[in-house]
Amino acid sequence: MSKGNLQYRVRVRAIDELASLVRGFNQMTQELEQQPRNSKRAAGSPKPFLESIPTGVISVSADGRIQPSTSP
């Protein structure tokens, strides 16, 4: 899946919590597969995506410091 193969499904014969986790994973990959791919948006700036979020976003540097906002 990390290489873009969204058709991959995990098979499991268990009926415990692991089976529930696997079903959730398979459902997630199916939903991702059905979404239209927008390579331009994925390759572009995250600004349009961040501006569409109604709540605040905090950026943290690798050393744990909060970064200042670049949006007005």
ABEGO torsion letter per residue (X at the ends): XAAGBAABBBBBABABAAAAAAAAAAAAAAAAAABBBBAAAAABBAAAAAAABABBBBBBBAAGBBBBBABX
